[in-house]
Amino acid sequence: MAKFGITGRFVDLTDPRELASAISDKTKIVYCETPANPNMRLVDIAAIAEVCRGRGVTFVVDNTYCTPYLQRPIELGADLVVHSATKYLGGHGDLLAGAVVGRREAIDETRFVGIKELNGAVISSFDSFLIQRGLKTLELRMERHSETAMKLAHDLEAHAAVERVYYPGLKSSPFHDLASRQMKRYGGMIALELKGGLPAGRRFMDALSLVTSAVSLGDAETLVQHPASMTHSTYAPEERIRHGFTDGLIRISVGLEDYADIRDDIVGALDALSAAD
Ligand SMILES: *Cc1c(COP(=O)(O)O)cnc(C)c1O
């Protein structure tokens, strides 16, 4: 955004007090996602909204991981909500789209200045049709994604090759209480920390057969990504730590397949790691 004269800074929003001291008279927008990619930290939307309201700052929440079925940030005080409709809203991994939700005046500006004058791209009618069709099963899909993710998170947490599982539905998550208040269910995204870092991550990815290695999420198929060898492979290890994840971090977008099939593939790949040690 630098060419528009806009600068940003990163603030740890898991502590609303950090935000209060970071806001200056130049601050226009506070932006977050929750749960946050890739390690499933949550932000207390109502608490951050209160800080923003008090300082006259617009609060924008990326609600892609949850969809409106699992989490409703505007009801909790956010001003604008953005979604990558590429993910759960479309739900089938076959389109690219996004949505902004909020008050009329802000949306008019988004459409007539943001999209028309700055961005220029308009969604195709076929992609719009696919999203509308996907939305008909949103509730069913989000229920199934959440149910399967919960089972898988428990199985992963019990596995010897796994150091840690990050899933807000687990009692071990520091965000479990907040998630229980703020989300209807805990969603379909899981992150886990493998013992054995980068080589273990590579071997795990290579041992999968049903599950697809891909950087997207929210598809009908289970997708797994290993940031250290994929999206962030060009970063130095210290840089990856600064971005909040380690070399053994794996992200799973739990799909709609039969639970036993997902479990057998993922747990089987983990068993192969334990056997290799
Ligand atoms: C994928 C994603 C985006 C970007 O969306 P695109 O549709 O790929 O442009 C933004 N936020 C989150 C949380 C995402 O997962």
The ligand as an SDF file (V2000), in Angstrom:
LIG
                    3D

 15 15  0  0  0  0  0  0  0  0999 V2000
   -6.8110  -17.1020    0.8950 C   0  0  0  0  0  0  0  0  0  0  0  0
   -6.9960  -16.0450    1.9040 C   0  0  0  0  0  0  0  0  0  0  0  0
   -6.9970  -14.7070    1.5360 C   0  0  0  0  0  0  0  0  0  0  0  0
   -6.7770  -14.2710    0.0920 C   0  0  0  0  0  0  0  0  0  0  0  0
   -7.8650  -14.6370   -0.6850 O   0  0  0  0  0  0  0  0  0  0  0  0
   -7.7970  -14.9440   -2.2630 P   0  0  0  0  0  0  0  0  0  0  0  0
   -9.2130  -15.3170   -2.5760 O   0  0  0  0  0  0  0  0  0  0  0  0
   -6.8420  -16.0800   -2.4480 O   0  0  0  0  0  0  0  0  0  0  0  0
   -7.3430  -13.6910   -2.9110 O   0  0  0  0  0  0  0  0  0  0  0  0
   -7.1830  -13.7640    2.5180 C   0  0  0  0  0  0  0  0  0  0  0  0
   -7.3720  -14.1070    3.8130 N   0  0  0  0  0  0  0  0  0  0  0  0
   -7.3840  -15.3880    4.2060 C   0  0  0  0  0  0  0  0  0  0  0  0
   -7.5840  -15.7150    5.6540 C   0  0  0  0  0  0  0  0  0  0  0  0
   -7.2040  -16.4050    3.2700 C   0  0  0  0  0  0  0  0  0  0  0  0
   -7.2090  -17.6800    3.6680 O   0  0  0  0  0  0  0  0  0  0  0  0
  1  2  1  0
  2  3  1  0
  2 14  2  0
  3  4  1  0
  3 10  2  0
  4  5  1  0
  5  6  1  0
  6  7  2  0
  6  8  1  0
  6  9  1  0
 10 11  1  0
 11 12  2  0
 12 13  1  0
 12 14  1  0
 14 15  1  0
M  END
$$$$
